[in-house]
Structure formats: structure tokens, C-alpha cells
């Protein structure tokens, strides 16, 4: 598709995306850093995605791109996103439309924008570990569409599953693991065959009644948290079998492995505890004071720190995993949204609701750095590769 401007100059899809970003920038008045960024003058290449933090807007199609502590450019998604993922393998950014059935795909090398129109409205987007596929999911309907990023088209559809509570890709991209109502265990979907082939049994008051799934950094183990009771089922994802039961986190929804895989961190917002499990022995190493409104865990600095945001108290709880002790709290200017730890494990970039900034935490010093003002309310701070693997 091409657009002819009033000057008679023809603009390709990449130029349209950049022009759209420039118009949004003018409308919302981004900070001074944008004045020196040649976004409107030329198409920038952001395909070396491991260098960047991508910050989609909560209310506009704009994505701000950060390198280190500076804004270096922006892109127009073409949709106001409900969720965004980035693929390093494909060099593309993918978003689902907050108000429709469209999956938007932006090539980060040239800004070219395409879309895949679905016949359902996806509510969740997952990127495969190898970066070649995304899964667009409508959990209540039990529908999953697999989109191949190289050819930018839907290649497989799975429908009529029970209502889905959670799901995750395996490490090799061949299987998708599903926690769904009515299953007797964790469902295993063979993506190439497009069918449910196995149910891995789980512990719990009601077998298969799972609230959340995560996997180890190696991809060998999965962790399925029972929705009722304290059970965490440890699963061998290669052989589709149950390995062990952990009895922690009564009201927790998920168990989070740290980036190197030394620990499993289980935040329980009802009990206001954070339990640390040593993976080497699969035993509880510490149960520490937590907070309410905890829903995720980040880790960094060579697996020595766990960081647990509290939405209710607008703060970040810091835990020293070497000392197995709480190491302090960091106040936030608003409720924490999705964030990411850079690949070196040295910085946490955290989107903050109700602000126009991304909070940056120096994990070595365990303190806030100067926030990055981005000119719009951030939906999330996203990296294609990060120290912490469990937030895809």
C-alpha cells in the first residue's frame, strides 16, 4: 500500500509509520530529547532489538524507543494496543488491538506495518521462545491463533478449548502448555499438528485446577500453581510428567523462577509473604514479609536480587537472595505496570501507570535512577531479551 502526499511524493508503508509517529509526537508534546531525534526525517533501523526498551502508549498508537537512559526514536503501531511483544528473531514488534480483532506487525528495520485480521478479538498475546511465532488468544472462548512472523500470516488455529486461565510456550517453540477449566492436568498442544495431545497430571485439591504457569530458564521444568491450596506442581516439560510437589504459597497465583534459575520466588498477596525456594534442593529457603497487590517478580544482578512490585502500595519490594532477607523498599510515583530487566541484569525498566514516565532502577546500587519522561502514559516497558525470562 502507498500513500501519495499533497506534494506528489510517494510514501511507502515504513514512511507512513514514521510519519504517523511524528504527527502523534507533535500532538502530545514529547520531551526535549525528541527534538534531536530524526524520527520525522528518516526511517530508523531498530532491528538490533536487544539494545532497546520499547514503551507502548496506553492511549495512543505510539511506541517510544529507549536505549540506555535516552529516547532514541518512536514508531506508530497503527492501533492503540492492549498488549505488545517484540521478536528478536524476526526483528518485529507485534500488538493486539485494544478495541478490535486486528494483530498489528511492525518491521523494526524499516517501519513497514502490516496486519492480520482475525475473526475473534484476542485478549492476550504470547511470543514463542524462538521468536518465530506469536499466539493470539481469546481465553474465555478457548481460541488460539498462531501467527508466523516471517510470512506475517495465521498458520494454525485451535478452537473450542475450555476457558483458558493461563498458557506458555515451551523453550523450543514446538509445544504450548495450557491451564484451562475442566482439564485434569496441564494441557500440551502440539503446534505443528494443531491439537491437544497430552495432559500432564498435577497436584492439588482438584487435579488440573491451575491458576498460573511458568517455566525454568532452561525450559526443562514447568511450575503449575494450584488455584486452591498450597500446591505447586513441578513438571518435566520434555517428558510430560509430574516430578515433584511444593507446598508453599496458599493464595499465590504463580511461582516465578529467577533469571539464572537458582531460586523460585512465590509472592502471596493474601498472606503478604514472599517465599523463596532453592531450586537445587527444591526446599523452602526463606519466607519473608511481603505486601498486598503483588502479582509478579523480577530478578537481576547475577540472580542476587528479587524485585516484587506492589500495585496497592505503589512500591517495589527488594529481596537479597544471597542473604535471604528483605533489603528494602523503593517508593514508586504510581501503580507499577509491566517492566523488564536488561540482559545484563543491571537495570529494571518499569512502566508506571498514571504518569508519563518509565522508572529505572539500578540493581547494583538498589536505588532509583532519573526517570525517563516519554510524553505519554506507558502501557508497559518491553525488551525482546532480558535477564528475567518469565514475563513473556
C-alpha positions in Angstrom: 0.0 0.0 0.0 1.3 3.5 -0.9 0.0 6.9 0.1 0.5 10.0 -2.1 1.1 13.2 -0.2 -0.1 16.6 -1.4 3.5 17.2 -2.7 3.1 14.3 -5.1 5.8 12.3 -3.2 5.0 8.7 -2.7 5.5 7.3 0.8 5.9 3.5 1.5 4.5 1.8 4.5 7.6 2.4 6.6 7.5 6.1 5.9 3.8 6.2 6.8 4.5 4.6 10.1 7.2 7.1 10.9 5.1 10.0 9.7 2.3 8.8 11.9 4.7 8.7 14.9 5.8 12.2 14.0 2.2 13.5 14.0 1.5 11.9 17.3 4.7 13.4 18.7 3.6 16.8 17.6 0.1 16.3 19.1 1.1 15.1 22.6 4.3 17.2 23.0 7.1 14.8 23.9 10.1 16.0 25.9 13.2 17.8 24.5 15.0 14.5 23.7 12.7 14.0 20.7 13.8 17.3 19.2 17.2 15.9 18.3 15.8 12.5 17.1 15.4 12.3 13.3 12.2 10.3 13.5 10.3 12.5 11.1 13.3 13.0 8.8 14.3 9.4 8.0 13.4 5.8 8.7 15.4 4.4 11.6 16.6 0.9 11.9 15.7 -0.7 15.3 16.1 -4.3 14.2 19.0 -4.8 16.7 16.2 -5.2 19.2 18.3 -6.4 22.1 19.6 -2.8 22.5 16.3 -1.2 23.1 13.4 -0.9 25.5 10.0 -0.5 23.7 7.4 1.5 25.6 3.9 1.4 24.0 1.4 4.1 25.0 -1.7 3.2 26.9 -3.9 5.6 24.9 -2.3 6.2 21.5 -0.6 4.1 18.8 2.8 5.4 19.7 5.7 3.3 20.8 8.6 5.2 22.4 12.0 3.5 22.0 14.7 3.8 24.7 18.4 2.9 24.5 20.1 3.1 27.9 18.7 6.1 29.6 17.7 8.1 26.4 14.8 8.2 24.0 16.2 7.4 20.5 13.0 7.2 18.4 9.5 6.1 18.0 7.0 4.1 15.9 3.4 4.1 15.1 1.6 0.8 15.7 -1.5 1.7 13.8 -3.6 0.5 16.8 -4.0 1.5 20.4 -2.5 -1.7 21.9 -3.9 -4.0 24.6 -0.5 -5.8 24.6 2.8 -5.7 22.7 5.6 -8.3 22.3 8.9 -8.0 20.5 10.6 -10.8 18.5 14.4 -10.7 18.2 14.5 -13.5 15.6 12.0 -11.7 13.3 13.1 -8.2 14.2 9.4 -7.3 14.5 7.1 -5.7 17.1 3.6 -7.2 17.4 0.5 -5.8 19.0 -3.1 -6.7 19.5 -5.8 -4.0 19.1 -7.4 -2.9 22.4 -10.7 -2.3 20.5 -10.8 -4.9 17.7 -9.7 -8.0 16.0 -6.5 -6.8 14.4 -3.0 -8.0 15.1 -0.5 -5.3 14.0 3.0 -6.2 12.9 5.8 -3.6 12.5 9.1 -4.4 10.9 11.7 -2.7 13.1 14.2 -2.4 10.3 12.2 -0.1 8.1 9.0 0.7 10.0 6.8 -1.3 7.5 3.5 -2.0 9.0 1.2 -4.9 8.2 -1.8 -6.5 9.9 -3.5 -9.8 10.3 -7.3 -9.6 10.7 -8.8 -12.4 12.9 -12.5 -13.3 13.3 -12.2 -13.0 17.0 -11.0 -10.4 19.4 -7.7 -11.6 21.1 -7.2 -10.6 24.7 -3.7 -12.0 25.1 -0.5 -12.2 23.0 2.4 -14.5 23.6 5.7 -14.7 21.7 7.4 -18.1 21.3 10.9 -18.6 22.7 12.5 -18.8 19.3 10.7 -15.7 18.2 9.1 -17.2 15.1 5.5 -17.4 16.2 3.0 -15.4 18.2 -0.1 -16.8 19.8 -3.2 -14.5 19.8 -5.6 -15.8 22.4 -9.2 -15.3 23.5 -9.1 -17.1 26.8 -12.9 -17.2 27.6 -13.6 -18.7 24.2 -10.7 -21.2 24.3 -9.4 -19.9 21.0 -5.7 -19.6 19.9 -4.4 -18.3 16.6 -0.8 -19.0 15.7 0.8 -16.3 13.5 4.1 -16.9 11.7 6.1 -13.7 11.8 8.3 -14.4 8.8 5.3 -14.6 6.5 3.0 -12.5 8.6 0.0 -14.8 8.4 -2.0 -17.1 10.5 -0.8 -20.7 10.1 -2.8 -22.6 12.7 -6.0 -22.2 14.7 -7.1 -24.1 17.9 -10.6 -23.6 19.0 -13.2 -24.9 21.4 -10.8 -25.5 24.3 -12.2 -25.0 27.7 -11.9 -21.4 29.1 -8.1 -20.8 29.4 -6.7 -19.5 32.7 -3.0 -19.3 31.6 -0.7 -20.6 28.9 3.0 -20.6 28.0 5.2 -21.6 25.1 7.9 -24.3 25.6 11.5 -23.4 25.1 11.7 -24.9 21.6 8.5 -23.4 20.2 7.1 -26.8 19.4 4.6 -27.0 22.3 2.2 -24.7 24.0 1.2 -25.6 27.6 -2.3 -24.6 28.8 -4.1 -24.3 32.1 -7.8 -24.5 31.3 -11.0 -25.2 33.2 -12.0 -28.9 33.2 -8.6 -30.3 32.2 -7.3 -33.0 34.5 -3.8 -31.6 34.2 -1.7 -29.1 32.2 -2.7 -29.4 28.6 0.1 -29.9 26.0 -0.7 -28.6 22.5 1.4 -29.8 19.6 1.6 -26.6 17.5 2.5 -28.3 14.2 -0.4 -30.7 14.5 -2.8 -28.1 15.9 -4.2 -30.3 18.6 -4.2 -31.1 22.3 -2.0 -34.3 22.7 -1.4 -34.7 26.4 -2.5 -33.7 29.9 0.3 -33.6 32.4 -1.1 -34.6 35.9 -0.8 -32.0 38.7 -1.2 -31.9 42.4 -4.0 -30.0 44.1 -7.3 -30.4 45.8 -8.8 -30.6 42.3 -6.3 -32.1 39.8 -5.7 -29.7 36.9 -7.3 -26.7 38.7 -4.3 -24.4 37.9 -4.1 -20.6 38.2 -0.8 -19.9 36.6 2.1 -21.4 34.6 5.8 -20.5 34.4 8.9 -22.3 33.2 12.6 -22.5 34.2 15.2 -20.5 32.2 16.4 -23.8 30.7 12.9 -24.7 29.6 13.2 -28.1 31.1 10.9 -27.6 34.1 7.5 -26.1 34.4 5.7 -24.8 37.5 2.0 -25.1 37.8 0.3 -23.3 40.8 -2.9 -24.9 42.0 -5.7 -22.4 42.3 -6.9 -23.8 45.6 -4.5 -24.9 48.2 -0.7 -24.5 48.6 0.5 -26.9 45.9 3.0 -26.1 43.2 3.4 -28.9 40.7 6.9 -29.2 39.2 6.7 -30.6 35.7 9.2 -32.3 33.4 8.2 -30.5 30.2 10.4 -32.7 28.0 8.7 -36.0 29.1 5.3 -34.6 30.0 5.3 -35.9 33.6 4.9 -34.7 37.1 8.2 -34.5 39.1 7.5 -33.1 42.5 5.1 -31.2 44.7 6.0 -28.0 46.6 3.7 -26.9 49.5 4.0 -23.1 49.5 2.0 -20.0 48.6 -1.6 -20.8 49.6 -3.1 -17.8 47.8 -0.3 -17.2 45.2 -1.3 -17.4 41.6 2.2 -18.2 40.1 5.7 -19.2 41.1 8.5 -17.2 39.4 11.9 -18.7 38.7 14.8 -16.2 38.8 16.8 -15.3 35.7 19.6 -17.8 36.2 17.2 -20.4 37.8 18.7 -20.6 41.2 15.5 -19.8 43.1 11.8 -20.0 42.8 10.0 -16.9 44.2 6.4 -17.2 45.3 4.5 -13.9 46.2 1.3 -14.4 48.2 -0.7 -11.2 48.3 -3.3 -12.6 50.7 -0.8 -13.8 53.3 1.5 -10.9 52.4 4.5 -13.2 52.2 7.3 -13.9 49.7 8.6 -17.4 49.8 12.0 -18.3 48.3 12.6 -21.9 47.2 16.1 -23.1 46.5 15.9 -25.0 43.2 18.9 -27.1 44.0 17.1 -28.8 46.8 13.5 -27.9 46.0 13.1 -26.8 49.6 11.9 -23.5 51.2 15.0 -21.3 51.9 13.1 -18.4 53.4 9.6 -17.0 54.0 9.8 -13.2 54.0 7.4 -10.3 54.6 5.6 -9.1 51.5 2.7 -6.8 50.7 -0.7 -6.8 49.1 -1.2 -6.4 45.4 1.8 -8.4 44.4 1.4 -10.1 41.0 4.9 -10.7 39.5 8.6 -11.0 40.3 11.7 -9.6 38.5 15.2 -10.7 39.2 18.6 -9.4 38.4 22.2 -8.7 39.3 23.5 -12.2 38.8 20.5 -13.7 40.5 21.2 -12.0 43.8 18.1 -9.8 43.8 14.4 -10.4 43.5 12.1 -7.4 43.0 8.4 -7.6 43.7 6.1 -4.7 42.7 3.1 -3.9 44.9 0.3 -2.2 43.0 -1.7 -1.5 46.1 1.1 0.2 47.9 2.8 1.7 44.8 6.2 0.4 45.7 8.9 -2.1 44.8 10.0 -4.7 47.4 13.6 -5.6 47.2 14.9 -9.0 48.4 18.6 -10.0 48.8 18.8 -13.7 47.6 22.3 -14.1 48.9 21.3 -13.1 52.4 17.7 -14.5 52.0 16.4 -11.3 53.6 14.3 -8.3 52.7 16.7 -5.5 51.5 14.3 -2.5 51.5 11.5 -0.8 49.6 11.5 1.7 46.7 8.6 4.1 46.5 7.1 4.5 43.0 5.2 7.5 41.7 2.2 5.4 40.7 1.0 1.9 40.3 3.6 -0.4 38.6 2.7 -1.8 35.2 4.8 -4.3 33.2 8.5 -4.0 33.2 11.7 -5.7 32.1 15.3 -6.3 33.3 18.0 -5.7 30.8 20.1 -8.6 29.6 23.0 -7.8 31.9 20.7 -7.9 34.9 21.8 -4.4 35.9 18.6 -2.3 35.3 14.9 -2.7 35.8 12.7 -0.6 33.4 9.3 -0.3 34.9 6.2 1.4 33.4 4.2 3.4 35.9 0.5 4.0 35.5 -0.9 7.5 35.8 2.4 9.1 34.8 4.3 9.8 31.6 7.5 8.1 32.6 9.4 4.9 32.9 11.0 4.3 36.2 14.6 2.9 36.1 16.2 1.0 39.0 19.9 0.5 39.3 20.0 -3.1 40.6 23.7 -2.9 41.7 23.0 0.1 43.9 19.4 -0.9 44.6 18.1 2.6 44.0 16.1 4.7 41.6 17.8 6.4 38.7 16.4 9.5 37.0 13.1 8.6 35.4 12.7 8.7 31.6 10.0 11.1 30.6 8.2 9.7 27.5 5.3 12.1 26.9 2.5 9.6 27.2 1.2 7.1 29.8 3.1 3.9 29.3 1.3 0.6 28.9 4.5 -1.5 29.5 8.3 -1.5 29.2 9.3 -4.4 27.0 12.5 -6.0 25.8 13.0 -8.8 23.3 15.6 -10.4 25.5 16.0 -9.8 29.2 17.7 -11.2 32.2 14.3 -12.3 33.5 12.7 -14.8 31.2 9.3 -15.4 32.8 7.3 -12.3 31.7 6.6 -13.1 28.1 
